[in-house]
Amino acid sequence: MSDLSKRSTVYFEPDIHLALRMKAAVAHVSVSEVVNEAVRVALREDQEDLSVFEERADEPTISYEELLKDLAWHGKL
């Protein structure tokens, strides 16, 4: 663990904690490393989602009702 690491207490359900410990043991890493990587993956996914939202911000929007009417008009409902 680097000097820049921060310590935090996280409570896991017993089954999740067992799975984390087993995954860490099989991968020869610490539980902290497994958790840190999982958090990094989740944050990257959020970043990708926000990026897509930003790219599509100027696209026109329609209501659910308008969408249903359009699908019906095109014979898809």
PyMOL Python script that loads the backbone (N, CA, C, O; Angstrom):
from pymol import cmd

cmd.read_pdbstr("""\
ATOM      1  N   MET A   1       0.847  -1.172   0.000  1.00  0.00           N
ATOM      2  CA  MET A   1       0.000   0.000   0.000  1.00  0.00           C
ATOM      3  C   MET A   1       0.894   1.237   0.000  1.00  0.00           C
ATOM      4  O   MET A   1       1.849   1.312   0.774  1.00  0.00           O
ATOM      5  N   SER A   2       0.595   2.193  -0.852  1.00  0.00           N
ATOM      6  CA  SER A   2       1.442   3.374  -0.939  1.00  0.00           C
ATOM      7  C   SER A   2       1.153   4.351   0.193  1.00  0.00           C
ATOM      8  O   SER A   2       0.146   4.232   0.890  1.00  0.00           O
ATOM      9  N   ASP A   3       2.037   5.302   0.363  1.00  0.00           N
ATOM     10  CA  ASP A   3       1.855   6.324   1.387  1.00  0.00           C
ATOM     11  C   ASP A   3       0.638   7.193   1.108  1.00  0.00           C
ATOM     12  O   ASP A   3       0.108   7.835   2.015  1.00  0.00           O
ATOM     13  N   LEU A   4       0.195   7.215  -0.146  1.00  0.00           N
ATOM     14  CA  LEU A   4      -0.938   8.050  -0.525  1.00  0.00           C
ATOM     15  C   LEU A   4      -2.277   7.350  -0.329  1.00  0.00           C
ATOM     16  O   LEU A   4      -3.329   7.963  -0.514  1.00  0.00           O
ATOM     17  N   SER A   5      -2.248   6.078   0.042  1.00  0.00           N
ATOM     18  CA  SER A   5      -3.488   5.332   0.241  1.00  0.00           C
ATOM     19  C   SER A   5      -4.241   5.840   1.460  1.00  0.00           C
ATOM     20  O   SER A   5      -3.641   6.299   2.432  1.00  0.00           O
ATOM     21  N   LYS A   6      -5.551   5.752   1.395  1.00  0.00           N
ATOM     22  CA  LYS A   6      -6.420   6.133   2.511  1.00  0.00           C
ATOM     23  C   LYS A   6      -7.107   4.887   3.026  1.00  0.00           C
ATOM     24  O   LYS A   6      -7.448   3.986   2.260  1.00  0.00           O
ATOM     25  N   ARG A   7      -7.302   4.848   4.303  1.00  0.00           N
ATOM     26  CA  ARG A   7      -7.949   3.703   4.921  1.00  0.00           C
ATOM     27  C   ARG A   7      -9.429   4.010   5.117  1.00  0.00           C
ATOM     28  O   ARG A   7      -9.810   5.129   5.461  1.00  0.00           O
ATOM     29  N   SER A   8     -10.254   2.987   4.890  1.00  0.00           N
ATOM     30  CA  SER A   8     -11.686   3.153   5.052  1.00  0.00           C
ATOM     31  C   SER A   8     -12.271   1.836   5.551  1.00  0.00           C
ATOM     32  O   SER A   8     -11.764   0.760   5.233  1.00  0.00           O
ATOM     33  N   THR A   9     -13.316   1.931   6.317  1.00  0.00           N
ATOM     34  CA  THR A   9     -14.003   0.731   6.776  1.00  0.00           C
ATOM     35  C   THR A   9     -15.219   0.511   5.892  1.00  0.00           C
ATOM     36  O   THR A   9     -16.056   1.396   5.719  1.00  0.00           O
ATOM     37  N   VAL A  10     -15.293  -0.687   5.340  1.00  0.00           N
ATOM     38  CA  VAL A  10     -16.408  -1.051   4.478  1.00  0.00           C
ATOM     39  C   VAL A  10     -16.996  -2.340   5.030  1.00  0.00           C
ATOM     40  O   VAL A  10     -16.261  -3.273   5.354  1.00  0.00           O
ATOM     41  N   TYR A  11     -18.308  -2.395   5.136  1.00  0.00           N
ATOM     42  CA  TYR A  11     -18.982  -3.578   5.641  1.00  0.00           C
ATOM     43  C   TYR A  11     -19.583  -4.357   4.480  1.00  0.00           C
ATOM     44  O   TYR A  11     -20.362  -3.818   3.694  1.00  0.00           O
ATOM     45  N   PHE A  12     -19.212  -5.633   4.381  1.00  0.00           N
ATOM     46  CA  PHE A  12     -19.715  -6.500   3.329  1.00  0.00           C
ATOM     47  C   PHE A  12     -20.634  -7.556   3.935  1.00  0.00           C
ATOM     48  O   PHE A  12     -20.480  -7.940   5.094  1.00  0.00           O
ATOM     49  N   GLU A  13     -21.578  -8.011   3.144  1.00  0.00           N
ATOM     50  CA  GLU A  13     -22.367  -9.171   3.538  1.00  0.00           C
ATOM     51  C   GLU A  13     -21.393 -10.346   3.630  1.00  0.00           C
ATOM     52  O   GLU A  13     -20.431 -10.408   2.865  1.00  0.00           O
ATOM     53  N   PRO A  14     -21.626 -11.267   4.547  1.00  0.00           N
ATOM     54  CA  PRO A  14     -20.682 -12.382   4.738  1.00  0.00           C
ATOM     55  C   PRO A  14     -20.338 -13.146   3.455  1.00  0.00           C
ATOM     56  O   PRO A  14     -19.172 -13.478   3.236  1.00  0.00           O
ATOM     57  N   ASP A  15     -21.319 -13.427   2.615  1.00  0.00           N
ATOM     58  CA  ASP A  15     -21.053 -14.171   1.379  1.00  0.00           C
ATOM     59  C   ASP A  15     -20.186 -13.366   0.412  1.00  0.00           C
ATOM     60  O   ASP A  15     -19.313 -13.917  -0.258  1.00  0.00           O
ATOM     61  N   ILE A  16     -20.435 -12.069   0.347  1.00  0.00           N
ATOM     62  CA  ILE A  16     -19.640 -11.198  -0.526  1.00  0.00           C
ATOM     63  C   ILE A  16     -18.206 -11.133  -0.011  1.00  0.00           C
ATOM     64  O   ILE A  16     -17.254 -11.198  -0.789  1.00  0.00           O
ATOM     65  N   HIS A  17     -18.061 -11.005   1.298  1.00  0.00           N
ATOM     66  CA  HIS A  17     -16.722 -10.947   1.887  1.00  0.00           C
ATOM     67  C   HIS A  17     -15.953 -12.233   1.611  1.00  0.00           C
ATOM     68  O   HIS A  17     -14.768 -12.185   1.278  1.00  0.00           O
ATOM     69  N   LEU A  18     -16.612 -13.385   1.746  1.00  0.00           N
ATOM     70  CA  LEU A  18     -15.965 -14.662   1.453  1.00  0.00           C
ATOM     71  C   LEU A  18     -15.523 -14.715  -0.011  1.00  0.00           C
ATOM     72  O   LEU A  18     -14.407 -15.135  -0.316  1.00  0.00           O
ATOM     73  N   ALA A  19     -16.399 -14.288  -0.903  1.00  0.00           N
ATOM     74  CA  ALA A  19     -16.066 -14.295  -2.329  1.00  0.00           C
ATOM     75  C   ALA A  19     -14.873 -13.381  -2.610  1.00  0.00           C
ATOM     76  O   ALA A  19     -13.988 -13.733  -3.390  1.00  0.00           O
ATOM     77  N   LEU A  20     -14.852 -12.211  -1.976  1.00  0.00           N
ATOM     78  CA  LEU A  20     -13.725 -11.290  -2.150  1.00  0.00           C
ATOM     79  C   LEU A  20     -12.424 -11.914  -1.663  1.00  0.00           C
ATOM     80  O   LEU A  20     -11.401 -11.838  -2.344  1.00  0.00           O
ATOM     81  N   ARG A  21     -12.462 -12.531  -0.486  1.00  0.00           N
ATOM     82  CA  ARG A  21     -11.265 -13.150   0.076  1.00  0.00           C
ATOM     83  C   ARG A  21     -10.769 -14.283  -0.823  1.00  0.00           C
ATOM     84  O   ARG A  21      -9.568 -14.438  -1.042  1.00  0.00           O
ATOM     85  N   MET A  22     -11.711 -15.069  -1.336  1.00  0.00           N
ATOM     86  CA  MET A  22     -11.329 -16.177  -2.214  1.00  0.00           C
ATOM     87  C   MET A  22     -10.750 -15.665  -3.533  1.00  0.00           C
ATOM     88  O   MET A  22      -9.749 -16.192  -4.020  1.00  0.00           O
ATOM     89  N   LYS A  23     -11.370 -14.655  -4.104  1.00  0.00           N
ATOM     90  CA  LYS A  23     -10.865 -14.079  -5.354  1.00  0.00           C
ATOM     91  C   LYS A  23      -9.469 -13.517  -5.145  1.00  0.00           C
ATOM     92  O   LYS A  23      -8.581 -13.726  -5.972  1.00  0.00           O
ATOM     93  N   ALA A  24      -9.274 -12.809  -4.047  1.00  0.00           N
ATOM     94  CA  ALA A  24      -7.962 -12.234  -3.745  1.00  0.00           C
ATOM     95  C   ALA A  24      -6.917 -13.337  -3.591  1.00  0.00           C
ATOM     96  O   ALA A  24      -5.801 -13.214  -4.097  1.00  0.00           O
ATOM     97  N   ALA A  25      -7.277 -14.409  -2.895  1.00  0.00           N
ATOM     98  CA  ALA A  25      -6.332 -15.501  -2.671  1.00  0.00           C
ATOM     99  C   ALA A  25      -5.941 -16.174  -3.987  1.00  0.00           C
ATOM    100  O   ALA A  25      -4.768 -16.461  -4.225  1.00  0.00           O
ATOM    101  N   VAL A  26      -6.936 -16.420  -4.836  1.00  0.00           N
ATOM    102  CA  VAL A  26      -6.671 -17.073  -6.122  1.00  0.00           C
ATOM    103  C   VAL A  26      -5.793 -16.186  -7.005  1.00  0.00           C
ATOM    104  O   VAL A  26      -4.924 -16.681  -7.722  1.00  0.00           O
ATOM    105  N   ALA A  27      -6.024 -14.878  -6.949  1.00  0.00           N
ATOM    106  CA  ALA A  27      -5.266 -13.933  -7.779  1.00  0.00           C
ATOM    107  C   ALA A  27      -3.951 -13.500  -7.130  1.00  0.00           C
ATOM    108  O   ALA A  27      -3.165 -12.770  -7.734  1.00  0.00           O
ATOM    109  N   HIS A  28      -3.718 -13.953  -5.899  1.00  0.00           N
ATOM    110  CA  HIS A  28      -2.502 -13.579  -5.158  1.00  0.00           C
ATOM    111  C   HIS A  28      -2.377 -12.067  -4.987  1.00  0.00           C
ATOM    112  O   HIS A  28      -1.303 -11.490  -5.156  1.00  0.00           O
ATOM    113  N   VAL A  29      -3.502 -11.447  -4.648  1.00  0.00           N
ATOM    114  CA  VAL A  29      -3.529 -10.013  -4.353  1.00  0.00           C
ATOM    115  C   VAL A  29      -4.325  -9.816  -3.069  1.00  0.00           C
ATOM    116  O   VAL A  29      -4.935 -10.756  -2.557  1.00  0.00           O
ATOM    117  N   SER A  30      -4.317  -8.605  -2.557  1.00  0.00           N
ATOM    118  CA  SER A  30      -5.079  -8.319  -1.343  1.00  0.00           C
ATOM    119  C   SER A  30      -6.542  -8.033  -1.669  1.00  0.00           C
ATOM    120  O   SER A  30      -6.890  -7.710  -2.805  1.00  0.00           O
ATOM    121  N   VAL A  31      -7.381  -8.158  -0.659  1.00  0.00           N
ATOM    122  CA  VAL A  31      -8.792  -7.792  -0.820  1.00  0.00           C
ATOM    123  C   VAL A  31      -8.880  -6.327  -1.223  1.00  0.00           C
ATOM    124  O   VAL A  31      -9.713  -5.964  -2.053  1.00  0.00           O
ATOM    125  N   SER A  32      -8.037  -5.488  -0.651  1.00  0.00           N
ATOM    126  CA  SER A  32      -8.038  -4.061  -1.011  1.00  0.00           C
ATOM    127  C   SER A  32      -7.789  -3.862  -2.497  1.00  0.00           C
ATOM    128  O   SER A  32      -8.425  -3.016  -3.127  1.00  0.00           O
ATOM    129  N   GLU A  33      -6.863  -4.641  -3.065  1.00  0.00           N
ATOM    130  CA  GLU A  33      -6.592  -4.511  -4.493  1.00  0.00           C
ATOM    131  C   GLU A  33      -7.797  -4.940  -5.330  1.00  0.00           C
ATOM    132  O   GLU A  33      -8.103  -4.317  -6.347  1.00  0.00           O
ATOM    133  N   VAL A  34      -8.470  -5.990  -4.909  1.00  0.00           N
ATOM    134  CA  VAL A  34      -9.670  -6.445  -5.629  1.00  0.00           C
ATOM    135  C   VAL A  34     -10.745  -5.355  -5.576  1.00  0.00           C
ATOM    136  O   VAL A  34     -11.358  -5.029  -6.593  1.00  0.00           O
ATOM    137  N   VAL A  35     -10.966  -4.801  -4.393  1.00  0.00           N
ATOM    138  CA  VAL A  35     -11.990  -3.766  -4.226  1.00  0.00           C
ATOM    139  C   VAL A  35     -11.616  -2.512  -5.001  1.00  0.00           C
ATOM    140  O   VAL A  35     -12.467  -1.927  -5.670  1.00  0.00           O
ATOM    141  N   ASN A  36     -10.341  -2.085  -4.921  1.00  0.00           N
ATOM    142  CA  ASN A  36      -9.906  -0.899  -5.661  1.00  0.00           C
ATOM    143  C   ASN A  36     -10.123  -1.065  -7.152  1.00  0.00           C
ATOM    144  O   ASN A  36     -10.579  -0.135  -7.817  1.00  0.00           O
ATOM    145  N   GLU A  37      -9.801  -2.243  -7.693  1.00  0.00           N
ATOM    146  CA  GLU A  37      -9.990  -2.467  -9.122  1.00  0.00           C
ATOM    147  C   GLU A  37     -11.473  -2.444  -9.484  1.00  0.00           C
ATOM    148  O   GLU A  37     -11.847  -1.898 -10.522  1.00  0.00           O
ATOM    149  N   ALA A  38     -12.314  -3.028  -8.644  1.00  0.00           N
ATOM    150  CA  ALA A  38     -13.759  -3.018  -8.909  1.00  0.00           C
ATOM    151  C   ALA A  38     -14.297  -1.591  -8.913  1.00  0.00           C
ATOM    152  O   ALA A  38     -15.138  -1.243  -9.742  1.00  0.00           O
ATOM    153  N   VAL A  39     -13.816  -0.774  -7.993  1.00  0.00           N
ATOM    154  CA  VAL A  39     -14.256   0.625  -7.937  1.00  0.00           C
ATOM    155  C   VAL A  39     -13.750   1.370  -9.173  1.00  0.00           C
ATOM    156  O   VAL A  39     -14.483   2.171  -9.754  1.00  0.00           O
ATOM    157  N   ARG A  40     -12.509   1.115  -9.576  1.00  0.00           N
ATOM    158  CA  ARG A  40     -11.984   1.759 -10.791  1.00  0.00           C
ATOM    159  C   ARG A  40     -12.839   1.417 -12.007  1.00  0.00           C
ATOM    160  O   ARG A  40     -13.153   2.292 -12.814  1.00  0.00           O
ATOM    161  N   VAL A  41     -13.214   0.148 -12.139  1.00  0.00           N
ATOM    162  CA  VAL A  41     -14.045  -0.286 -13.266  1.00  0.00           C
ATOM    163  C   VAL A  41     -15.391   0.442 -13.234  1.00  0.00           C
ATOM    164  O   VAL A  41     -15.860   0.924 -14.265  1.00  0.00           O
ATOM    165  N   ALA A  42     -16.008   0.521 -12.066  1.00  0.00           N
ATOM    166  CA  ALA A  42     -17.307   1.205 -11.939  1.00  0.00           C
ATOM    167  C   ALA A  42     -17.175   2.689 -12.285  1.00  0.00           C
ATOM    168  O   ALA A  42     -18.047   3.248 -12.949  1.00  0.00           O
ATOM    169  N   LEU A  43     -16.101   3.323 -11.843  1.00  0.00           N
ATOM    170  CA  LEU A  43     -15.908   4.746 -12.139  1.00  0.00           C
ATOM    171  C   LEU A  43     -15.633   4.975 -13.619  1.00  0.00           C
ATOM    172  O   LEU A  43     -16.095   5.964 -14.188  1.00  0.00           O
ATOM    173  N   ARG A  44     -14.880   4.066 -14.251  1.00  0.00           N
ATOM    174  CA  ARG A  44     -14.647   4.184 -15.700  1.00  0.00           C
ATOM    175  C   ARG A  44     -15.959   4.053 -16.463  1.00  0.00           C
ATOM    176  O   ARG A  44     -16.196   4.783 -17.426  1.00  0.00           O
ATOM    177  N   GLU A  45     -16.819   3.115 -16.032  1.00  0.00           N
ATOM    178  CA  GLU A  45     -18.124   2.965 -16.684  1.00  0.00           C
ATOM    179  C   GLU A  45     -18.946   4.241 -16.541  1.00  0.00           C
ATOM    180  O   GLU A  45     -19.594   4.675 -17.492  1.00  0.00           O
ATOM    181  N   ASP A  46     -18.918   4.839 -15.352  1.00  0.00           N
ATOM    182  CA  ASP A  46     -19.628   6.109 -15.149  1.00  0.00           C
ATOM    183  C   ASP A  46     -19.074   7.183 -16.073  1.00  0.00           C
ATOM    184  O   ASP A  46     -19.829   7.951 -16.670  1.00  0.00           O
ATOM    185  N   GLN A  47     -17.747   7.233 -16.187  1.00  0.00           N
ATOM    186  CA  GLN A  47     -17.117   8.230 -17.047  1.00  0.00           C
ATOM    187  C   GLN A  47     -17.532   8.030 -18.506  1.00  0.00           C
ATOM    188  O   GLN A  47     -17.819   8.997 -19.211  1.00  0.00           O
ATOM    189  N   GLU A  48     -17.563   6.778 -18.954  1.00  0.00           N
ATOM    190  CA  GLU A  48     -17.995   6.486 -20.321  1.00  0.00           C
ATOM    191  C   GLU A  48     -19.454   6.887 -20.529  1.00  0.00           C
ATOM    192  O   GLU A  48     -19.801   7.474 -21.554  1.00  0.00           O
ATOM    193  N   ASP A  49     -20.306   6.568 -19.553  1.00  0.00           N
ATOM    194  CA  ASP A  49     -21.725   6.932 -19.647  1.00  0.00           C
ATOM    195  C   ASP A  49     -21.895   8.436 -19.746  1.00  0.00           C
ATOM    196  O   ASP A  49     -22.651   8.923 -20.587  1.00  0.00           O
ATOM    197  N   LEU A  50     -21.200   9.176 -18.895  1.00  0.00           N
ATOM    198  CA  LEU A  50     -21.304  10.633 -18.916  1.00  0.00           C
ATOM    199  C   LEU A  50     -20.808  11.204 -20.230  1.00  0.00           C
ATOM    200  O   LEU A  50     -21.354  12.186 -20.734  1.00  0.00           O
ATOM    201  N   SER A  51     -19.779  10.593 -20.781  1.00  0.00           N
ATOM    202  CA  SER A  51     -19.249  11.029 -22.063  1.00  0.00           C
ATOM    203  C   SER A  51     -20.288  10.856 -23.168  1.00  0.00           C
ATOM    204  O   SER A  51     -20.469  11.738 -24.007  1.00  0.00           O
ATOM    205  N   VAL A  52     -20.968   9.709 -23.156  1.00  0.00           N
ATOM    206  CA  VAL A  52     -22.006   9.457 -24.164  1.00  0.00           C
ATOM    207  C   VAL A  52     -23.168  10.428 -23.983  1.00  0.00           C
ATOM    208  O   VAL A  52     -23.699  10.953 -24.962  1.00  0.00           O
ATOM    209  N   PHE A  53     -23.565  10.669 -22.736  1.00  0.00           N
ATOM    210  CA  PHE A  53     -24.644  11.629 -22.481  1.00  0.00           C
ATOM    211  C   PHE A  53     -24.285  12.996 -23.049  1.00  0.00           C
ATOM    212  O   PHE A  53     -25.114  13.667 -23.663  1.00  0.00           O
ATOM    213  N   GLU A  54     -23.034  13.395 -22.834  1.00  0.00           N
ATOM    214  CA  GLU A  54     -22.570  14.686 -23.313  1.00  0.00           C
ATOM    215  C   GLU A  54     -22.614  14.749 -24.844  1.00  0.00           C
ATOM    216  O   GLU A  54     -23.048  15.749 -25.415  1.00  0.00           O
ATOM    217  N   GLU A  55     -22.165  13.678 -25.501  1.00  0.00           N
ATOM    218  CA  GLU A  55     -22.167  13.627 -26.967  1.00  0.00           C
ATOM    219  C   GLU A  55     -23.587  13.715 -27.533  1.00  0.00           C
ATOM    220  O   GLU A  55     -23.795  14.261 -28.617  1.00  0.00           O
ATOM    221  N   ARG A  56     -24.554  13.180 -26.799  1.00  0.00           N
ATOM    222  CA  ARG A  56     -25.923  13.113 -27.307  1.00  0.00           C
ATOM    223  C   ARG A  56     -26.817  14.224 -26.771  1.00  0.00           C
ATOM    224  O   ARG A  56     -28.024  14.216 -27.013  1.00  0.00           O
ATOM    225  N   ALA A  57     -26.246  15.170 -26.053  1.00  0.00           N
ATOM    226  CA  ALA A  57     -27.028  16.222 -25.399  1.00  0.00           C
ATOM    227  C   ALA A  57     -27.875  17.036 -26.371  1.00  0.00           C
ATOM    228  O   ALA A  57     -28.954  17.504 -26.007  1.00  0.00           O
ATOM    229  N   ASP A  58     -27.401  17.209 -27.598  1.00  0.00           N
ATOM    230  CA  ASP A  58     -28.123  18.041 -28.557  1.00  0.00           C
ATOM    231  C   ASP A  58     -29.105  17.262 -29.425  1.00  0.00           C
ATOM    232  O   ASP A  58     -29.759  17.841 -30.293  1.00  0.00           O
ATOM    233  N   GLU A  59     -29.214  15.953 -29.199  1.00  0.00           N
ATOM    234  CA  GLU A  59     -30.162  15.161 -29.973  1.00  0.00           C
ATOM    235  C   GLU A  59     -31.589  15.518 -29.566  1.00  0.00           C
ATOM    236  O   GLU A  59     -31.851  15.814 -28.400  1.00  0.00           O
ATOM    237  N   PRO A  60     -32.505  15.490 -30.524  1.00  0.00           N
ATOM    238  CA  PRO A  60     -33.893  15.791 -30.176  1.00  0.00           C
ATOM    239  C   PRO A  60     -34.465  14.702 -29.268  1.00  0.00           C
ATOM    240  O   PRO A  60     -34.067  13.540 -29.340  1.00  0.00           O
ATOM    241  N   THR A  61     -35.385  15.096 -28.433  1.00  0.00           N
ATOM    242  CA  THR A  61     -36.042  14.129 -27.556  1.00  0.00           C
ATOM    243  C   THR A  61     -37.528  14.094 -27.877  1.00  0.00           C
ATOM    244  O   THR A  61     -38.106  15.081 -28.331  1.00  0.00           O
ATOM    245  N   ILE A  62     -38.138  12.927 -27.630  1.00  0.00           N
ATOM    246  CA  ILE A  62     -39.580  12.808 -27.792  1.00  0.00           C
ATOM    247  C   ILE A  62     -40.129  12.130 -26.542  1.00  0.00           C
ATOM    248  O   ILE A  62     -39.413  11.428 -25.828  1.00  0.00           O
ATOM    249  N   SER A  63     -41.393  12.353 -26.300  1.00  0.00           N
ATOM    250  CA  SER A  63     -42.024  11.746 -25.133  1.00  0.00           C
ATOM    251  C   SER A  63     -42.308  10.273 -25.409  1.00  0.00           C
ATOM    252  O   SER A  63     -42.280   9.823 -26.554  1.00  0.00           O
ATOM    253  N   TYR A  64     -42.575   9.552 -24.363  1.00  0.00           N
ATOM    254  CA  TYR A  64     -42.926   8.137 -24.487  1.00  0.00           C
ATOM    255  C   TYR A  64     -44.181   7.975 -25.342  1.00  0.00           C
ATOM    256  O   TYR A  64     -44.270   7.070 -26.171  1.00  0.00           O
ATOM    257  N   GLU A  65     -45.137   8.857 -25.127  1.00  0.00           N
ATOM    258  CA  GLU A  65     -46.380   8.802 -25.895  1.00  0.00           C
ATOM    259  C   GLU A  65     -46.114   9.022 -27.380  1.00  0.00           C
ATOM    260  O   GLU A  65     -46.693   8.339 -28.224  1.00  0.00           O
ATOM    261  N   GLU A  66     -45.240   9.973 -27.699  1.00  0.00           N
ATOM    262  CA  GLU A  66     -44.894  10.232 -29.104  1.00  0.00           C
ATOM    263  C   GLU A  66     -44.178   9.029 -29.713  1.00  0.00           C
ATOM    264  O   GLU A  66     -44.399   8.693 -30.877  1.00  0.00           O
ATOM    265  N   LEU A  67     -43.341   8.398 -28.943  1.00  0.00           N
ATOM    266  CA  LEU A  67     -42.632   7.211 -29.419  1.00  0.00           C
ATOM    267  C   LEU A  67     -43.620   6.094 -29.748  1.00  0.00           C
ATOM    268  O   LEU A  67     -43.508   5.448 -30.790  1.00  0.00           O
ATOM    269  N   LEU A  68     -44.585   5.869 -28.859  1.00  0.00           N
ATOM    270  CA  LEU A  68     -45.584   4.834 -29.109  1.00  0.00           C
ATOM    271  C   LEU A  68     -46.397   5.141 -30.364  1.00  0.00           C
ATOM    272  O   LEU A  68     -46.662   4.244 -31.164  1.00  0.00           O
ATOM    273  N   LYS A  69     -46.791   6.393 -30.541  1.00  0.00           N
ATOM    274  CA  LYS A  69     -47.542   6.786 -31.740  1.00  0.00           C
ATOM    275  C   LYS A  69     -46.721   6.537 -32.998  1.00  0.00           C
ATOM    276  O   LYS A  69     -47.232   6.044 -34.004  1.00  0.00           O
ATOM    277  N   ASP A  70     -45.419   6.891 -32.922  1.00  0.00           N
ATOM    278  CA  ASP A  70     -44.537   6.701 -34.089  1.00  0.00           C
ATOM    279  C   ASP A  70     -44.385   5.208 -34.415  1.00  0.00           C
ATOM    280  O   ASP A  70     -44.433   4.813 -35.580  1.00  0.00           O
ATOM    281  N   LEU A  71     -44.203   4.395 -33.389  1.00  0.00           N
ATOM    282  CA  LEU A  71     -44.077   2.959 -33.618  1.00  0.00           C
ATOM    283  C   LEU A  71     -45.374   2.384 -34.223  1.00  0.00           C
ATOM    284  O   LEU A  71     -45.332   1.555 -35.131  1.00  0.00           O
ATOM    285  N   ALA A  72     -46.507   2.836 -33.706  1.00  0.00           N
ATOM    286  CA  ALA A  72     -47.785   2.370 -34.244  1.00  0.00           C
ATOM    287  C   ALA A  72     -47.959   2.831 -35.700  1.00  0.00           C
ATOM    288  O   ALA A  72     -48.406   2.057 -36.547  1.00  0.00           O
ATOM    289  N   TRP A  73     -47.613   4.063 -35.980  1.00  0.00           N
ATOM    290  CA  TRP A  73     -47.746   4.627 -37.333  1.00  0.00           C
ATOM    291  C   TRP A  73     -46.892   3.837 -38.325  1.00  0.00           C
ATOM    292  O   TRP A  73     -47.289   3.650 -39.475  1.00  0.00           O
ATOM    293  N   HIS A  74     -45.728   3.375 -37.883  1.00  0.00           N
ATOM    294  CA  HIS A  74     -44.826   2.609 -38.747  1.00  0.00           C
ATOM    295  C   HIS A  74     -45.142   1.102 -38.712  1.00  0.00           C
ATOM    296  O   HIS A  74     -44.393   0.296 -39.264  1.00  0.00           O
ATOM    297  N   GLY A  75     -46.256   0.730 -38.059  1.00  0.00           N
ATOM    298  CA  GLY A  75     -46.675  -0.666 -38.035  1.00  0.00           C
ATOM    299  C   GLY A  75     -45.823  -1.576 -37.177  1.00  0.00           C
ATOM    300  O   GLY A  75     -45.796  -2.789 -37.384  1.00  0.00           O
ATOM    301  N   LYS A  76     -45.133  -0.999 -36.225  1.00  0.00           N
ATOM    302  CA  LYS A  76     -44.262  -1.817 -35.371  1.00  0.00           C
ATOM    303  C   LYS A  76     -44.920  -2.199 -34.055  1.00  0.00           C
ATOM    304  O   LYS A  76     -44.329  -2.915 -33.246  1.00  0.00           O
ATOM    305  N   LEU A  77     -46.119  -1.732 -33.843  1.00  0.00           N
ATOM    306  CA  LEU A  77     -46.887  -2.129 -32.654  1.00  0.00           C
ATOM    307  C   LEU A  77     -48.171  -2.805 -33.085  1.00  0.00           C
ATOM    308  O   LEU A  77     -48.965  -3.217 -32.239  1.00  0.00           O
TER     309      LEU A  77
END
""", "prot")
cmd.dss("prot")
cmd.show_as("cartoon", "prot")
cmd.util.cbc("prot")
cmd.orient("prot")
